[in-house]
Amino acid sequence: MKKNYLIAIAVFLSTSVFAQLSLVTTFTAANELKQEQIREDNYFQGHVFYFGQGSTTSSQLYKTDGNTITLVKDFGPVYPEGETATGISISNFNQTSDKLFFTRYSMRFGTTAPLDAISELWTSDGTTEGTIKLASYRFAGTSRSAFVLSGESGGTYHKYQNSIGNRLIFNGYDSESPGNTLIMWVSDGTAAGTKPLLDNGGGKVYGGVFFGTRMNGKYYFGARPQNSIDPGGHLYETDGTNSGTKKVNSGLFYMSSNTSEPLNGKMLFWANTVNENYGLWESDGTDAGTKPFAGLPGTTGKKTYYLTGIDMANDGKQVYFTIQPTAEVKTAEIWATDFTPGNTRKIRDESIFLPSKIELGDGFVYILYWDSNLGASAKFKLGYSDGTFSGTKTLLEESASASSFGLYQNSLYFPQYESKNGFLYSNVELWSSDGTAENTKMLHDIYPGEVTFYNPPYKLSSNPRSFFVLENVLYFVAKNGNNTNLYRFKSAETSVDAIGSGKNNRSLNVFPNPCTEYVNILSAGNDEWTLTSLQGKVVMRTELKEGNNVLNVNELPKGIYLGIIRNKINGATSSGKIIKK
């Protein structure tokens, strides 16, 4: 009875720490949010867009502002009347400065093999009439997809910035090539402007979106040209036009990992050259600046191995990456660099496979990793790092195989179990961590009770997932009995709507707000400006000069951000909500 009483308080009252959790709505079978991990590309025009499915033959696009759920479009069946699909889904969300992009996919499966598949590319401006199909392919005898809009791998956090202005750069089907070959495409959100992206010599470009990032106002990616006598890979750059798509480097190598998001004008990636093992490379976007990374102690970057499928992560202060020291020994060392001489260092040295998932804050990272040292008893662990060796630690020695994390006000929110009964997880509920062991704990038991059928009994679980943040409020999906609900969690901390925070508060002078291309920031000098997404991801950091500072925000996606000015001498801060239109 006590647990039930506490939950009632949590849901229905608005005072005390328990009152921070409230029920927003109960999903229907059609509008349930099904995506486990909500990424930044799902955020568009102050809403989270997602896929809903009322049946095996229909699909819907929904959006929510955290208060209401709105049906954007009911697409209906993919296949013509009389042909029944085996499954249907909407996924692969991405966006440009003014359009949301996604794919719709369906297939029919025979007795032993696929009959065919239909793959569609769509775009939306957030309205029903502005949600239109751009391209579609039907493949016989295969379950292949025709479009890849992002290259997220292994659940590791990486914001794929494959858009330039109103153009999206992605991989698409090459009707003239057999097999599963994908080439670079570009779309401006119109059917006529959705087409293969050629290089400045008029040839097709193979590969790309899996290995790219935006830097210097252009998209950089690893690919190979159409010319059969030039089979190796290159680093390419594009501004979204054929004339602006060209090789960066003259030499040949095979680019074998995602690039890091750029830091201090450079990016990292793994590659190899002829007769060389995988090595760590860097690039500033020029031929001369694309070279083996020389900052790794004890090596020039060559003869260094990496763990396949592990992405690099950038927390705004340094780039995290992992090294497999030898090909034979499957160990993983975690390293970090900010590209300054002598500041590349190992922060963890354990035999682990890393990461299963990464969530980034401002100067810190949460890591879910797989500890393979335990053999048959291998398990997930939850780690935390502030970027130093001494500050890298394990928070949970045994963590749930979480497919969903949420970062909110510099704390991690995630599902975690209380205990295990064989393969049964007991009491999987809402947990949080601020990076310390003592504050890594359960917040709410949303679905109390236990199942006595098993011996010993196990507790019921709400299985929270699909975390996202809107207007400085955390939302997530969880079950309570037969209902799947959307919950709201509001921290007791001051809202971002409040201008000024902490000691020595000051006014925040930012205009225009809302903004489109530029913001003006007034500073008295000795100030640092930080702009973060509502998920805590740093998207801009710079020092401010005395007087007016003009900052370019044109390439930032539309949405709501938190702007913070901090005086480097006295620590006085001011913060406020910044709206990018």
N, C-alpha and C positions, 0 to 999 in steps of 0.2 A: 504493500500500500504506500509506503514511503516514496518509492520510485515514481509511482503513478502521480502522486501529489506534486512532486517536484516538476514532472513534465507538464502538468497542468499549469503550474506557475510560469514555467518557461514559455509556454505557448500563449497564454492569455493575459498576462500582466505586463506592465511596462516599467516596473521598478525592480531593482536588484540585479545582480549579475546574471541570474537565470533568465531574466526577462529579455535578454538580448536575442534569444532565439524565438522566431515566430513563424507560423504557417502562412504561406502566401496563397497557395491554391493546390487542389488535388488534380492531377493530370487525368485526362481521358485516354482511352486507347489510341486515339488519333494524334493528340498533341503532346504526348509524352516526349521529353527530351531524352534522346537515346545515346547521343555522343558521350563517351566516357570522359574525355579530356577536352575542355574548351580552350581553344587557342585564340591568339589575338586576331587572327583572320576571321573569327566568328563575330567580332565586334564591328558594328557598322551603324553609323548614324545614331549613336546612343542606345543601341539595342544589341542583343545577342540573337543571331540568326541560327536556326537549327533545323534538322530533318525530323519530320513526324511521319508516321505510317499507320493508317487505319486498317489496311488490309494488305494482302500479298500482291495485289494488282495495282494499287494506287500509292501515291506519295504526296506529301505536303511540305511546303516551306513555311515555317513559323518564325516569329520574332517575339521577344519579350523585353520590356523595359524594367523588369523586376516587380512590376505591379500587375500588369495584365499581359495575357498571351494573345497575339493576333495572328490569324491565318493570313499569310501573304499570298499564297497561291496553292490551289489543289490541282495537281498536274494530271490526275487520272492515270489510266494504264499506259505503259510504255508500248506494249505490243498491240497490233491491230486486233479488232474484235475476232474472237474465235481462237486466238493464240494466248495461252495462259503462261505467265511468267513464273519461274521458280522462286525468284527473289527480286527485290527492288530496293534501291537505296539512293540517298543524296549524300554526297561527301565532297572532300577535296576543296573546302572553302578557301578562297583567296580574294584579294581586292586590290583595286587601284584607287586613285584619288576620288573617283566619283561612282564606281561601280563595284558591286559584289559579284564574284564569280563562283561557280560550283559545278559539279558534274552530277548527272543522273545516270544510273546504270541498272540494267536488268538483264537476266539471262533465262534461258530455258534449258533444263537438264534432262537428258534422256535416261535410259536404263543404266548405261555404263559410262556415258560421256556427255559433254555439253552438246546441245543441238545448235545453239547460236547465242549471241549476246548483242545487245543494243547499248551503245555508249553515246551520251549526249553532253554537250557543253552549253551551259546557261549563264545568263547574267541578270542582275536585278539592281534597280535603283531604290529598292525598298518598298515599291508599290506593286499591286497586282498587274496593272497594265504595263508597267516597266520591267516586268520579269519575262524575258524572252529567250527562246532557243537560238543559239548561234550556229551550231554544227551538230551532225549526228552521223554515226556509222553503224552498220549492222554486219557482224562477223559470223560466218557460218562455221560450225564445227569447232568452236573455241569459246572460251570464257574471257578473252582478252578485253582490255579497256583501251579506248582511243585517246584519252587525254589524262595527263598528269600535271596538276596545278601546283603541287608542292612536293618536296622531297624529304619530309620528316622521316627520320629513321630511328627505330629502336625506342621510341618514346622520349628520347632525349630532347630537352628544350633547345630549340633553335628557331628563330623567327626568320622565315624565308622571305626575303625582301625582293622578290622577282617581279617588281613593277617599277616602271618609270613614268611618272605623271599619270596619264590616263591609259597607259598601255600595260598589259599584263604579258609577261614572258613565261612560256610554259612549254611542255613537251606534248606533241601531238602525233597522230598517225600519219605515216608516209604511205600513201596509196600506191606508190611506184616501187616500194621495197618489200620483199617478202618477209615473213617471220614477224617478230615483235619489235622491229626497229622503230624507234621514235626519233623525231627530228624536232628542232626548235620551231615554235610557233609564236605569233604575237596577236593580240586582240585589243581593239580600242572600245569594245563593247557593242559593236555593230557586226552584222553578218558579213558585210562587205569588207570590213577591216579585220576579220578573223582569218588568218592565213599563215602558211609557212613563213618563217623568218629566214631570209637568205643572207649570206655574208656579202661583203663589199665587192667580191668577185662574181656574185651571182649564183653561188653554189649553196646547197643545203648544208645544214650544220647538225651533226648527230650527237645527242647527249644533252647535257646542260643543266636543267633545272634541279637535278639531284645535288649538284655541287656548287651552287652559286650564292652570292650575296651582293648587296648594293653598296657601292663605295664611289665617292667622287661624282655623284649624280648619275652613275651608270651601273649596269648590272654585269657582274663578272662571274664567269662559269667555266667549267672544264668541259671540253668537247673535242670532236675531231671533224675535219672538213670532209666534203664529198669526194675529193680527189683520191682515187684508190692508190696512187703512188705515194701518198702522204698519210699513212695509216695511224700514225701516232697521235697522241693527244696534245692539246694546247690550252693555255688560258686565253679565253675570249672576253671581249667587252662588247656591250651593246647599249645604245640609247633608245632601242625599240624600233629603229629603222634599218633597212637593208644597208644603206651607205654607212651607217654608224656601227655595223657589226663586223668585227675584225679580230684577228689574232693579236694578243698582247706580246707573247714571247716567241722568239724565233726558234728556240730549241724544242725538241720533242720530249715529252714525258707522259706518263699515264697518271692522271689525277684520280685519286682513289678514295677520297673522302669529301665530306662537306667542308666548305670553307668556314672559318670563324666569321662572326660579324666583325666588321673592321674596328680597330682600336688604334688610336694615335696614327691614323693614316695608313695602316697596314692590316693584312689579314693572313691567317695561317691555313694550311691545308697539307694533307699527306699526298705524296706522289712518288713515282719512281722513274728512273731513266733506264736505258738499255744496260743490262747486266748489273743493275743496282737493286738493292732491297728498298723497301719503302722508306722514305725519309721525310722529315718535316721541312716544309717549304714556306716561304713568305713572299708576299707581293704587295707593292704599293700602287699597282696598276700600270707599271711601265715594264718594258723588256729588261732593262738593266736592274730593276728592283724586284724581278721575279727570280728567285734563287734559293738554294738550300738555306735553311735557317741556321745561322751561325751562333745563336745565343745559347744553344743547349750545351751545358758543360760536358766536356769529354768527347764531343763529336761535332762534326760539321753539319749534322743533319742527315747525312747518308748512313747507310748500314744500320738504320734504326727501324724497328718494327712498330706496327700499330695494331690495335685490336679492331678488327673489321666491324663496321656498324656503329661505332662509337663516335658521336658528334662532338665538336668543340663547343664550348660555352663561353660567353662573354658577359660578365656582370657589370660592365661599364668602367671597371678599373683594371681588369686583367682578363686574359684568355686562359681558360682551363682546358687541358687536354691530357690524354693518357698515353703511356708508352709501354709497349711490350718489348722488354729488353732483348730477348732472343726469339727466334722462330720456334724453337723446341720447347721452351718453358713458357707456359701460358700464365704469365704474371702481368699485373697491371700496376704501374706507378702513376700517380696523379701529379701533374706538373702545372705550373702557372707562369705566365709572362706578361709584362706590359710593354715589351719591345725596347725598354731602356737597357743599356749595357750593364751586365752583371745582375740583372733582376729577373732571371729565369731560374726557377728553383723547383725542387721536388717538395710536395706538400703531404704526400702519403706514400708509403712503401709497404704494400701488402700484396699477397697473392689473391687478388680478387678480380672478378669481371665487373667492369664498371663502364658506364652507369646503365642501369635500367631506366632511370628517370632522373632528370635534373630540374630544379626550380631555382631561379636566380633572384636575388635581392640586390640591394645597393651595397656592393662590396662583400657579399657573402653568397654561399650556395648550399642548398640542401641536395643530398644525393641519396638515391635508393640504389643499392648495389647488391650484386649476387656474390656471396662468399662461397667460392668453389673449393676452398681448403678442406671443407667438411665432407667431401666425397658424396656418398649417398645421402648424407644429412645436410647437404648444401641448402642455404636459406638466404632470404633477403635480409638486408640490414639497412637501417636508416642512418645516414651520416650527415655531418654539418661541417662547413669550413668557412673561416674568415679570410682564407687565402694564405695562411701561414701554416707551417708544419705543426707548431704547438697548438694552433687553433683549429686543427682538423681532427674530428673525433666521431665516434659512433654514439648515436643517441638511443637507438633501439637495437639490441642484439638479435632480435627476431622480429621482422616487420612483415606486415601483410604484403602480398604481391599486388601492390596498389597500382591501378591503372589510371588513377585520378588524384592529382594534387591541386591545391589552391594556395596562392600566396596573397596574404591580406595583411596590410600594415606591418610588414616585415616579419610575420609569423606564418608558419606552414600549417595548412589544414588538410586533413587526410583521413581515410578510413583505417582503423587499426583494430585488431581483435584483442580481447582480454585473455583468452586461453584457447588451446586446441584440444580436441577430442578425436584423435586419429587424424583424419582428413577434414573433420568438421571444425569450422571456425566459430567460436563462441563469442557472442556480444561484439560484433563488428560495428563500431559506432564512431561518432565524430571525435577526433583527437586534434590537438594542435601542439606546436612546438615553437619556442622562440630561440632555439639553438642551444638551450641548456637542458641537461638531463632532468633537473628538478621540475622544469616547466614543460616537459614532454609528457602529456597525459590526456585522458579522456575529458571532454568538455560536457557532453550530454549523452545520456542514454535515451535515445529517441523512441526506441521500440523495446520496452521492458517486457520481462516474462521469460519463461524457459520451456523447452520441450522435454517432457519426461519419458518419451518413448525410448530414448537412447539411455544406455547405462555406461558411464554416468550421464546425467542430463546435461544439455547445453543450453545456453541463453540465446534468445532471439536476437536478430541483427537487423539494423536499418540499412546497412551497406551504403553509406553516403558516397556520392560521386558527382561528376559534372560541375565542379566548382567554377564560379565566375564572379566578377566584381563589377557593380554598376553604382555610380554616385556614392562611392565610399561605403558600400554595403556588400557583404559577402552573401552569395546565393549558392545553393547546392540542392541536389536531388537525393531523396532518401525514402525508404519505405516505412510505413507504420501499419502493420497488418496487411490487408489486401490492397491498400492504397499506396500509390506512388505520388509523393508530394514534392512541391517546390518550397524550400525553406529559406528564410532570411535571417542572417546573423549580423547584428550591428554591434560593433565594438564600443566600449565605454569611452574610447579616446575621442578627442575633439574631431569633428567632421572637417573635411577639407573645405567646406563652405565658409568656415571661420577664418578670416584673414588675420594672420598673426598667430604665433604659437610660442609657448615656452617663455623663457626669461628674456627681458629686453625686447618685447614685441615692437614691430615697426610696421608701417603700411607697405602694401605690395602695389607698386606702380607698374602695371603691365597694360598695354593698349596696342591695337584694338583687341577686344575680348568679347565675343568670339573673333577669331582670326582666320585668315585663309593662307597667305603666303609668308607674311612677316609679323613679328611682334616687336614692339618697342619696350625696353625695360630701363627704367631710371635707377641709377645707382649712385651712392655717395662715395664709392671707391672701396677697394679691398673686399669685394663681394664675390661669391661663387654662385652661379645659377645652375640648378638641377631641375630637369623636367622628367617626370616618370609617368608611365601608364598607371591606371588604377590597380593593376596587378603588381605594382612595385618595380617594374622593369625600367631601368634608366634608359631614356631615349636621347637625352642631350645633357651635356655637362660642359660648362665653360666659365672662365673668369670674366668678370665684368669690369669695364673701365669706368671712371668717374663720368657722370653725365648720362646721355642717352645711348643705349646699345640696341642695334638693329640685328635681330636674329632670324635666319631663314627657317621656316617650318613647313615649306611647301611640300616636301617629300614625306612628311608625317601623315599617316592615315587619319581620316576623319574620326573624331571621338573626343573624349574628355580626359584631360591629363591633370596632374598635380605639379604646379610650379613652386619651387622653393628657392628663396634667396637667403644665403647664410653669410654673415660677416666673418671673415677669417681671423679677425683680431679679438672681438668680444663675444663671438658666438651668437649674436642676435639673429633671429630668423623671422621670416615672414613666408606665408604659404597661401595658396589659393587655387581655385579651380580654373583651368585654362581650357577653353573649348576651341577645337580646330574644326572649321566648316569645310 
